[in-house]
Structure formats: C-alpha cells, structure tokens
Amino acid sequence: MRLREAELTLGSAVQILTANVAAKEHVFWNLDYSPALILPEIRDRIRGHRQVPDALLLDLAIRRKGRLVTFDQGIPHLLPLNSPHRAAIEIIK
C-alpha cells in the first residue's frame, strides 16, 4: 500500500513501522561506537543540535552499507555534493 504523505497519520506510520520491524529480514543496527566518531565529512556540516540525530543515522547507514530513507529533505545537506556517500540517502517524496 502506497500512501501520499498527506494521508499518512501517526497511527498509519506506527502500523507500517511495526510491520517492517516484525519482518524476518529486519536487522536492528546498534550504535556501537561513540558519536564523536561520526565521519568528518558529516560532522563538519552539522550546524545545530537538531541535526545530531540525523547525522548519527546517516553515519550508521553509511557504515552498515545501507540507506537512510526519510521524508527530511534537509538530510542531503549533511554531505558535500561530491560525496561518494550520497547514495546512502533516499528521500521519499
């Protein structure tokens, strides 16, 4: 089921997240390193405390060779335009 962003309620989001986490393919990625070790190309672009969780999620996705899928169109600004890690971000429109 594909929903437009305006149709996604908190309840729907919780149901989708619950189903995804319950999938046998789901793997939890533990943050098993210090936040001080965020990749320098990300760390150097953090401009405020609200970007720290985003930076940690992006760094974790890069380290695990995964993707950070998000609605947040500001996430790509945490990487330089020429970064080879930009493929680790997928924006849902």
HUKATA-V131446 format. One record per helix or strand of 2 or more residues. SS is the DSSP state (hx for helix, st for strand). FROM is the first residue (numbers start at 0). LEN is the number of residues. If there is no record, write none. Layout:
# HUKATA-V131446
ss->SS from->FROM len->LEN
ss->SS from->FROM len->LEN
This chain:
# HUKATA-V131446
ss->hx from->4 len->3
ss->hx from->9 len->13
ss->hx from->34 len->3
ss->hx from->39 len->4
ss->hx from->48 len->15
ss->st from->67 len->3
ss->hx from->74 len->4
ss->hx from->83 len->5
ss->st from->88 len->3
